[in-house]
Structure formats: structure tokens, C-alpha cells
Amino acid sequence: MLLGTHLTMLIGPSVPIPAPLSLTEALQSVEVTHKDQGRSGFQITFQVGRSGPLDLVDYSLLLNPLLRPFSRVVLIVTFSVTPRVVMDGVITNHQLSPGNEPGTATLTVTGEDVSVMMDLEKKRAEHPAQDETLIAMKILVSYVQYFLSPPTVIPPITIDPPIPIERTPVQQGTDLEYLNQMAGRHGYVFFVEPGPLPLMNRAYWGPPPRLGIPQPALSVNMGPETNVESINFQYNALAPTTVKGEVQDRQTNQKLPIRTFVSLRPPLVSQPALPFNLPNVRTSLLENSDGLNYMQAFARAQATTDKSMDAVVSANGELDALRYGTLLQPRGLVGLRGAGYSYDGFYYVKSVTHSMKKGQYRQRFSLTREGVGALSPMVMP
């Protein structure tokens, strides 16, 4: 039968292979979480038992070399006839729960996406005459064995290549920490996206991707068209933050004012909290501006304002993947309809958690945007 949803698991210490029958028969549940910041993760639960002479010493699954730490795991979900890679990662944790009743013992395997391999070695490295775009690209290219697809690195609005006689960027920490640190200065994100084929991953370093074709709409209170089982909205009026201060420009040696007013992200709503909430918004002071020129300082101030606007309106809910008909992808746009003018419209998908059991596939999601009011009178299905 081709129709329906099917899960395929590849696993192995170096090159993953289809999971043997002993693993697939013991599989109880799978949970995969994707976020737009930080590492994505997975958790696989197996039923274990000791029922024969081979199990006298220990649980057979616990001794299986395929489930050892740092074994590669690829999870593929097939909707009808279309396969989609939902996770490519490595095992980092085991949790054994012996049961007091027969059939209740479980082995839970937890892991993270392949970017965890970038977080193992702390180092001190200099990057002379290289701006943050070049540094990010150089770091990502060195992990080509995990990504295979060319990394996507989007230059910030302001680029200030360091002159070696003035300053040299110095990395202190793991490659993953440094990439996130550089991204935070510009309101950027760094993540690793699995697919489109097994063992292929795409690394992304840039602004939250809020452009492109929206995914199939989420429908609320629309009778037979409803595909969202539950959802709630929150409006955080204390989230919007503007920044003001002064910077001693290192090029002109003059004090110049810094001030931000609105987010520069592509708009998703007709009534963003900034400027509609002015003057009732938080105001923060410009911090850590020593040694920066005016454009660098302004970029960091603007990043603070942009990130604050991402958390104004949030929506958290759950849907049945079979009724939705496809996978809701994080780090992109989705339309929502049926909730009323204030909360209908387009959202940025911040995170998605896939929960899979036999006969059940649910997705929990978190959406964000900068205010209320739809941009268009309708959301296409």
C-alpha cells in the first residue's frame, strides 16, 4: 500500500544503513524537534526485554553496536510516495528504564543534528583580515563531510573587514559557539537543515528566512477544512525594544548618536508593534560598543530591535499530520486562517516537533510574528 505515512530509519557508525528487523520491531516512538536557533534533536524509544540465553548478560539492544554513541541516524518520512528527510544526526545519550512488569522496559536513544560535531572542540583561533561572512564560510566548509550541500552564508547589512594593523578577530570556543556568537551580533540565526536526500544537509547562516512561498495553510474552526487540533495565541506587549545610545566612532574619533525605531525584517502583519505601540515600548541602552565604528554599532543596535520583534506574537499548537497532508517545515512561512482578522495571516515557523507512533503522527509547532492584522483578506489553502 503506497498511501499513508511510513518511517524509514538508517543507522550506522559511519555510513548509516537500513535498520535491521530487531530494531524496527522494537521501535515504540520517535520524536524529532527542529528549531530556528540551536541544535535540532531526536529521541527514539525502543521496547527491550531479556527472554533468551543471549540476554543473560545484558539487554541485546543495549549491546547492539548500531546504537552506540555517535552512531549516525537518518530518519525519513514518506507521505504517500514522497520521501522527506526529517533528521540527520548522531546519538549522544542513552536512557535505560527497566520495567517491573514484562514488556515495560524501554531504551531511549537521544541525539542531535550533525552540527553537534562542531561543538566538541574548544579552540583559540585568529582570523586575520577576514570579516564575519568569510569566517562563517571558512568554518562551514571545513565540515563538508557532514553537509555535502554548499552552505548558505548571507552577508550582514554592514561589513567591516578588519585591518590587521588595527584588529584581528579571535575565536575562543567551539566552532558552533563562534558561529552563533557572530550571528547574534546581527540578529542572524544558524541552523542545519536535513535533506533533500539522505546524508545531505544544508548549513544556513543568515537572517531568519521570512521570504519565499508559504506552506499549505493551517486552518482553525473551519469545519471539514480544519487541520489544527489545538492552538493558542499570545501577545507580549513588553517584547518590542528600541535602542538608544552613543558610540565613539573609532574611524572619526567622534561621539555619534545611535537610535532604532522599527524592525527591518520583511513585514508579516499590517499592525506591527513598532511603530504602533510607540511611545509605550521598552528602551535599551547600547552596550559593548567599544572599538566599533558607527555602522557596526548601529547594526548591533538594530539586531536587538529586530530580535525583540520576533517575540511579540506567538502561536503554539498541534496538528494531525495526516489531516494536514504534508510536513510543516520550520524556518519558513505558513499561512493561518479561521482565527479572525487579528491573528489570521502569515507567520514565521520557529519550531516544529514531530511525534510518531504506530498509527499516529502529530506535529507540535511554534509560530511568531511582529504584531497583529493580516496583510491580505484571504490565506490561500
N, C-alpha and C positions, 0 to 999 in steps of 0.2 A: 504494500500500500504506500503510494508516494505522498498522499496528502497527509497533513498533520505536522507535528514538530518532533524532531529527532535530535538527540545529543550524541556527538562523536567525541571521544577523548583520545588524544595522542599523548604518550608519556614515555620518558626515557632519560637516561643520564646525560646524553649529549644530543643525539638525533632522536626525537620522540617518534614512537611507532604506535599503531593502534593498540589500545589497552586489551590485554588478554581477557578471556572469559571469566577468570577468577575475580578480576576487578569489577567488570561490568555487572556480574551477578550480585556482588556485594554492595554495589552503589545504592545509597539511600537518597541523598540530596546533593544539590550543587547550588552554591550562591556566589555570584560574581558582582563586584561593585566597581563602577567606573566613576571617576571624579575628574573635574577640570583642573584641579591642583593636587599635587602629591601623587603618590603611587596608587594605582588601582590594585585590587586584591581579589582572591578567590578562596573558597572554603568548600572542601569536598568531604562528605561524611560516608563512611563505609560501615556496614554491619560486619562484625568479626565474631569468631567463635573458635572453640577448641573441641574438635569432635573426633579426632583420629590419632593414630600413632605419630604422625608428623607434627601434631600440635602439642605434644607432651612438653617440649621445651619452651615454646612461646607461640603466640598467635602467628599463623602463617602469613597473614597480610603484613604484619609488622616487620617480618623478616624479608619481605619482598623487596629486592633491590630497586625496583621501579619507583618505590615510594620513599626513597632516601632523600634527605635534604639536598637541595639544589638540583634535583631532577627537574627536567623541563616538562611543562604541562601545556597542552594546547586544547582548548575547548571550542567545538564547532557546533553551532545550532543550525539545523536545516528546516526552514519554513517551506512547506510544500516541496519544491525541488531546488530551492535556492539556499546554498550553504553560506553561513556568516560566521566569521571567527569572532568569538566574544571574549577570549582571553588567551594570551600567550605569556606565560610567566614561569617562575621557579618555586619549588617547595621550600618554605623557610621554617615550618613549625609542625610538630605532631602533637596530638592530644588524644590519649587513650582513656576511655571511660569503661572499665569493666562493669558488667551488669550483674546484679544478684539473681536475675531471672534468665532462663535460657532465651537467647536471641536479642538481648537488650544491650550487649556490649557494642561499643562503637569506636572507630578510629577516625578522627577528624584531621584532615590534612589541610593546612593553611599555607598560602603562598602569595606572592606579589608579582606584578608585571616585571618585565625584563629590566626596567630601569633600576631595580634593586641592585643589579650588578654594578651600577655606577656609584653605589653608596657604601662600598665595602672598604675602600682605602682612603684614609685621610692623607692629604699631601700638602706641601707648600711649594707652589709653582709660580714663576713670574711669566707674564705675558707682555713683553716689551713691544711698544709701537702697534698694539692691537686694540681696537675698540671692542665693545661687548658683543657685537654681531660676529666678528671674526673669532672671538674667543669661544662663543657658543658653538659655532660651526666646527671649529677645530676639535673641541671636546667630543661632539656628537660623532664626527667622522671616525674617531678612534674606537667607537663601539659598533662598527659596521657589521660585525658578526651577529649582533642581536637585532639590528634594524633592517638591513638589506635594502629597504626603500630609502631613497635620498631624504635626509632630514629637511624639514621646513623651518627656516630661520628668517623672521621678518625684522628688518632694521627698525629701531626706535625712531620717533619723530626727530629727535636731536641726537646727532652723532658727534662725538668729540674724540678723535683719535689722539691718544696720549703721545706727547713728545718725550722721548727717552730722557732728555736732559732735565725735564720738569717732573715727570712722574712715571711710574711703571705699575700697572695693575698687578696685584699679588693675590693669589688664591691661597686661602688657608682653610682646608676642609676637603670633603669629598667632591668629586665632580658634580654629583647631583645637588649637593648643598650650594655649590657655587653657581650653578645654572639657575636655581631658584632664587638665590640672592640677587643675581643680576636682573632676573625677570621682575622681581618685586620693586626694583627702582623705577620701573616704567609702567607699573600696573599690568605687566605681562603674566602669562602662565606658561608652564612647561608640563607636557604630558607625553605619554607614549600610547599610540593608538594601534590595536592589533589589526592584522589583515592588510589588504583584502584576501590574501592567500595564507595558508598555514606557514608559520615560521617567518612571515614578513611583518614588520612593524614600522610605523611611521612616527618619528620623533618630531614634536612641534614646539617651537619656542617663539612666542609672539603674543599679540593681544588676544583676548577671548574671541573666538571666531563667531561673530554675530552677523555675518553676511552669508548669502547663499540661499538655496532653495529650502523652504521649510519642510519638515517631515509631515507625514499624514496627521491630520488634526486630532487632538484629544477632545472628546465630546462628553458633556456633562448634562444631565437632565434632558435628554433628547429622545426618550422612548427607545425604540429598537436601534437607534443610531448610537446610543450611549456605549462607550467603551472604557470609561473610567469608573472604577468601583467606589473610590472614595478620594476626596480632595479637600484641602483647606487652604485658605489664603491668609497671609499676614502682611500688614503694612507697618513698617518700622519708621516712624517719623523722626527718630533720633539718628538714623543712619547717615543721611546726607551731611557731608562735611566739606566746608571750604577751607582754604589755607591762605594765610597771610604772613608776611614777614619781610625781612631784608636779607640780602646776600652781598657779601664783599666780593665783587667780581674779581677773579684772580687775573683777568686779562687787562681790565681798565683800572683796577685798584680803586673802584668807586662803589659806594653803597647804593644798591638799586632795590626798589620795592618789588615784592612778589605777591601776586593775588590771583586766586582762582574763583570762578563763579559757577560754571556749569561743567557737566561731563562732556568729553569729546568722543565718547563711544557712539556708534550708529544708533539712532533713536529707535525704540520699540514701542513707545506709547505717545499719546497726544498730550498728556499732562505729566511731565516728569517732575519729580520732587524739587529739582533745581531747574529753572528759577521759580517754580510756582510756590514753593514754601518760604521763599525769602520774605522778611529777614529772619524767620524763625528756624534757623539751621545752626548746627554746630560750627564753630570756627576753630581751627587748629593752627598752631604756630609752625613755621618751617623749621625743621630740625636737621641736624647733621649736614649742614651746608658748607662747612669749612673746606676750602680748597676747590670749590666748584665755580664754574663760570655761570653767567646769568641763565643761559639756556639749559644747562644741566640742572640747576636749582629749580627752574620753572617746571621742567619735565618731572622731577620728583614730587613737586607740589601737586601737579596735575594728576599724577598717578594716584595720590592719596584721595583726591576727589573722585576720580573715575572708579576706584575700587569701592569707595563708600556707597556710590550709587547702585552698584551691583546688588546690594543687600536691602534695598528699600522695600520692594515687594517680593515675597517668596511664596511659592505654592508647593505643597507636599502632598503626594497622593499615591495611589496604587491602581494598576490596571491589569486585566487579564490579557496576556499576550495573544491568545488565540482569537479573542474578540477584536483586538487591535489590528491583528493581521500581519504584523511585522515587528521588528525590534526597534524600540525607542533608543536613539543614539544620543549619548551625552555630547557636550561641546558643540552644539549647533542650535538651530532654531526649531521651534514647533509652534503651531497654532493651537489655540484653545477656544472652544465655543460652548455656549449654553450656560455660562456663569453670569451673564449680564454685561452691560457696556463697560463698567469699571474694570472688570477682571478678564474680559474676553480679549483676544488679540494674540500677539506673538510674544513668546518667552524664550529666554536662553536656558537650555537644558544644562544644569550644573552637575547633576549626578544621576546615575541610574543603577539600581541594584536588581539583578536577575536572580530569582529564586525558582529552582527547578526540582520537581519531584515527578515520580511516575504519574502521568495523567494530569499534571498541573504545572503551569508556567505563569508566574506573576512577575511584574516589574514595578518596583517602587521608585519614584522619581522625585527630584527636587528641581524646581524652576525658579528663575529670578528675572527681574527687570527693574527699571528705574522709576516707576510710577504707575499711574492708572490711566485708563482710557485707551480704547482700541484705535489703531491708525486707520483701519478700513471698516466699512459697515458689515463686512462678512469675512469669514475664515473659510477658505476652500477645504473640502474633505481631503 
